[in-house]
């Protein structure tokens, strides 16, 4: 890409990213702090990537998704996952119309721009797996007919920490469909005091739509045009490859990893890095973008061994070692 092309992309990104900054300002009327969460939600939205949000109850995960949907004028559906949930409760089913004497489809809550799958790991595997076609193919089959899902289509699934009672681990095939896994912590004392001041009377500030779906589509086109140098592309590939062949990078992970990240992680890391650059008003990706987003893209895709769990080594620890070992261009 020539310098003139990079400059034109830079100007394009700066024009479109201004709307995203206004969107964040509007969302912050309701959501106190949580810049990390809001950034990752925006990255998922701009990259067409689904998000897995992990944290204890009460951290405003549901409120953040609902608020973001309102701010972009998108439709919103919330599904509470429970042990007795059925796949048809997500996708929809065929209903017999006695007047016409035929079956007609009744579409389920997946037919929305933003779908909040709340406490996804409280439902058994067959229900979790019902999301797979929707998340990957962005379509749903009801009876013998396949229906496309609306654009954009974003699944934001919340889960409680896996050690809590009554939870089921997600199947590896489904976990890999999430572009990022975002781990949330408690707010700071200052943020919690502001939450109390804003919402202590039980009222939630109203939200005005800032971006329509057409403006969001233009922003996504700008994201796709962001320049990624060949050296940065090689860096992304080396990062993912190091999770599969750690010894090639002088990484001592012997016996700690069962499986490394899949090629879907490589694509996700590239797309998320572009979106990370976009929300910072840049028309090109730097290694810092890759580092900033790398943990979120990789942490849920590494399958650790029993030995790693016995030594209390987490996937975040492995990701940090990988980024330390792989040379930055």
Secondary structure, DSSP 4 states (H G I P E B T S, - for coil): --HHHHHHHHHHHHHHHHHHHHHHHHHTTTS-S-HHHHHHHHHHHHHT-EEEEE--TTSSHHHHHHHHHHHTT--EEEEE--TT--THHHHEEEEEETTTTEEEEEE-TTSSSEEEEETGGGS-HHHHHTHHHHHHHSEEEETTEEEEPPSS-EEEEEE--TTSTT--PPPHHHHTTEEEEEE--PPPHHHHHHHHHHHTTS----------HHHHHHHHHHHHH-B--HHHHHHHHHHHHHTT-GGGGT---TTTEEE---HHHHHHHHHHHHHHHHTTT-SB--HHHHHHHHHHHHTTT-EE-HHHHHTT--HHHHHHHHHHHSPP-
